[in-house]
Amino acid sequence: MTEYRYIICSPAICGNRPTIQGTRTPIKTIVGYYKMGLSVEEILEGLPHLTAAQVYEALSYYHDHQAEIERDIEESQVENLLERYGLRITHDGRIAPHGNGNS
């Protein structure tokens, strides 16, 4: 089992999803930038509170736990969240419960 210096999973932080220790930055956020083609330097521009070591370790964690992180990303997609919580997007772009007369 690999140990990660900068990554924690805690029920009190981001629902026990892997995050960068001392922040509320989930690994899936860093992976999202990575999958968009951003370099580590570009990721650091968008997340300046992180260090290069933290970003590299997040990517290492992703490659070691790819199925877990991909599942977390999939569950966080807007369509899946709307379905999970019984919500919909109204014609004016708002999020509302199903059955609210604003379709």
Backbone torsions as a table, in degrees:
resi	resn	phi	psi	omega
1	MET	NA	128.8	-178.9
2	THR	-80.9	138.2	175.2
3	GLU	-97.6	142.8	-179.7
4	TYR	-120.9	123.7	-176.3
5	ARG	-69.9	-35.6	-170.9
6	TYR	-107.9	-1.2	-172.3
7	ILE	-113.9	133.8	177.2
8	ILE	-131.3	159.6	169.4
9	CYS	-127.4	119.2	-178.6
10	SER	-138.3	133.2	177.9
11	PRO	-57.6	-25.2	-178.0
12	ALA	-83.2	-8.9	-176.2
13	ILE	-126.5	117.9	175.6
14	CYS	52.1	38.1	174.7
15	GLY	61.4	34.6	177.9
16	ASN	71.5	13.1	175.9
17	ARG	-80.1	151.3	-179.4
18	PRO	-63.4	130.3	-179.3
19	THR	-135.9	166.0	174.0
20	ILE	-76.9	125.2	-177.5
21	GLN	-56.1	137.4	178.6
22	GLY	82.6	1.7	178.8
23	THR	-134.4	177.2	171.0
24	ARG	-112.7	30.2	-178.4
25	THR	-91.0	109.1	179.2
26	PRO	-72.6	151.0	177.6
27	ILE	-58.2	-37.2	-178.1
28	LYS	-60.8	-28.2	177.6
29	THR	-67.1	-46.3	179.3
30	ILE	-64.1	-42.1	179.3
31	VAL	-63.0	-37.8	177.8
32	GLY	-58.9	-45.3	176.8
33	TYR	-63.0	-42.9	179.6
34	TYR	-59.9	-43.9	-178.8
35	LYS	-70.4	-19.4	174.7
36	MET	-81.6	-3.6	176.8
37	GLY	96.8	8.1	179.2
38	LEU	-74.3	144.0	175.1
39	SER	-79.0	169.0	177.1
40	VAL	-59.2	-40.1	179.7
41	GLU	-62.8	-40.0	178.5
42	GLU	-69.7	-37.3	176.1
43	ILE	-61.9	-41.8	179.5
44	LEU	-65.0	-30.2	175.6
45	GLU	-65.2	-38.0	179.6
46	GLY	-80.7	-24.2	-179.8
47	LEU	-128.3	66.8	-171.5
48	PRO	-66.5	-10.8	178.4
49	HIS	-79.8	-7.6	178.9
50	LEU	-97.3	161.5	174.0
51	THR	-103.9	164.0	177.2
52	ALA	-60.0	-39.6	179.5
53	ALA	-60.5	-40.2	178.8
54	GLN	-65.1	-41.7	-179.8
55	VAL	-67.1	-45.2	178.5
56	TYR	-61.6	-39.5	179.1
57	GLU	-68.3	-37.0	176.1
58	ALA	-60.3	-42.0	178.8
59	LEU	-68.7	-36.3	175.3
60	SER	-63.5	-44.4	178.0
61	TYR	-59.9	-43.3	178.5
62	TYR	-57.7	-46.6	-177.6
63	HIS	-68.8	-28.5	176.3
64	ASP	-80.5	-23.1	-175.3
65	HIS	-132.3	43.4	-171.5
66	GLN	-58.4	-44.2	-178.5
67	ALA	-61.8	-42.1	179.3
68	GLU	-61.7	-46.9	-177.4
69	ILE	-70.9	-39.7	177.5
70	GLU	-62.1	-39.1	177.1
71	ARG	-63.9	-42.5	178.5
72	ASP	-62.4	-42.0	178.1
73	ILE	-63.8	-45.7	-179.3
74	GLU	-61.0	-43.9	-179.7
75	GLU	-65.1	-22.7	-178.0
76	SER	-90.5	-1.7	178.8
77	GLN	-64.6	142.2	-175.6
78	VAL	-52.3	-45.9	-177.6
79	GLU	-59.4	-41.1	-179.1
80	ASN	-70.5	-37.4	177.3
81	LEU	-66.8	-40.4	178.0
82	LEU	-60.4	-45.8	-179.6
83	GLU	-65.0	-45.8	-177.2
84	ARG	-59.5	-38.9	-175.1
85	TYR	-101.9	8.8	176.8
86	GLY	65.3	41.4	-177.9
87	LEU	-114.4	169.6	175.9
88	ARG	-148.5	164.7	175.9
89	ILE	-101.0	126.7	-178.7
90	THR	-80.1	170.6	-178.2
91	HIS	-60.4	-24.4	179.5
92	ASP	-96.8	12.0	173.5
93	GLY	87.9	6.0	178.9
94	ARG	-86.6	157.6	175.1
95	ILE	-99.1	129.4	-176.2
96	ALA	-142.6	158.7	174.1
97	PRO	-66.1	151.5	174.2
98	HIS	-58.5	144.2	176.4
99	GLY	91.7	-8.9	176.9
100	ASN	-77.7	118.4	-169.7
101	GLY	-50.6	8.2	-176.5
102	ASN	-96.6	54.6	-179.0
103	SER	-87.2	NA	NA
